[in-house]
Amino acid sequence: MTITLYKRHKATCSHKGDKNYRRCDCAVWFQTNGDGKQTRWSSKLSGWEAATKKARALEQQVEDGGSLRTTAKTVKEAIEDFLKHKQTFITKRGRRIADDTFYRHELTLQKGPACLQDYCDQNGITLLKDIDLPQLDKWKIAWTVGTAHARSSFQARVRNFFSFCHSRGMIATNPAEKLDKIPVKAGENIRALEPKEYELVLASIDKTTMTSENKARIKVLMHLQRWSGLSLVDAVCLSKDQLKQHDGIFRVVLARQKTSTAINNVIPTWLGEELLVVKNGNPEYFFWSGMTTPEDAPSYFQKLYRKVFKASGITRKGKKGKDVLPSSHDFRHTFAIEHLKKGTDVRAVSKALGHSSVTITERYYGRWCKGQQVVLDDALTAGWEK
């Protein structure tokens, strides 16, 4: 069986007299002729190249004993179905998934530098059913995310996608079920900035070529992360109505971008006052322009952070023993670790970080929770005194 393609032009299209004109955005239709019968149907695509790939895949499907009536999903169609599902998905807590989480799914499947769609396009894979475990293992080699934790999270999103496709009957078996687990040692890449390192980072701001306005903004932003425990996206997107002031006490009150978990943290008075004088073009926010999505907002500040980190000369051992620069998350780690070292209860630290469970806090900061045992020992021994 052979499927031929033609354009079914809109009434307003200037090329409606030429069924073979390919460069407009009108729909591509399929046509077959057999047993004296002609059949036509829409490819549901406007791009000629994509429609051609779909036609060849359908021809192969029939050749393999299938039917045109039971059309197999293309990779593109499956990804679109999955992302539409995620956009409307409601969690067990009655919430939609965070924008940041949805964005990560998009990067994994559709938009990232090593996304599934690009891999399939480069390897001539059109139909979802043609992705097997060897193909996934081959794709896995191309994953460019750095740390073991990041690769494990990437793989978890891959598993989520194929589990969805399998549960919806798009594929007979789930090839991602047998992917080898990526070993992750919790907290292996976590470290705090020592007090001298923190001061060196701040002092290095003046060594950069940033404008004086950006130097002032970056300094306050770093202070905000260090003394509030906010992630970069939450710090950058902090709005002025999320900074509360009462009787000279400042606090940041918000819901995390990533998990929607509530945060209500007191911050030093001097920091609250510095925030109030930060210059920003958008009157609603301290740092964010409001012109991008919240997920993209930190990227500009990440670049400025890297300039400062390079100027500081501070490095640490990263993947395969290579020297790497600190990251914005090190300020958040410093906040958590310093509190734990001073004996702050891990449950309080977990709440301040906006973790959904204290188990998450213990997983990543467990080695600094030893101070909790000292506090417990002191409390128990104090109870022995008569």
Secondary structure, 3 states (H helix, E strand, C coil): CCCEEEEECCCCCCCCCCCCCCCCCCEEEEEEEECCEEEEEEEEECCHHHHHHHHHHHHHHHHCCCCCCCCCCEHHHHHHHHHHHHHHCECCCCCECCHHHHHHHHHHHHHCCCCHHHHHHHCCCCEHHHCCHHHHHHHHHCCCCCCHHHHHHHHHHHHHHHHHHHHCCCCCCCHHHHCCCCCCCCCCCCCCCCHHHHHHHHHHHHHCCCCHHHHHHHHHHHHHHHHHCCCHHHHHCCEHHHEEEECCEEEEEEECCCCCCEEEEEECHHHHHHHHCCCCCCCCECCCCCCCCCCCHHHHHHHHHHHHHHHHCCCEECHHHCEECCCCHHHHHHHHHHHHHCCCCHHHHHHHHCCCCHHHHHHHHHHHCHHHHHHHHHHHHHCCCC
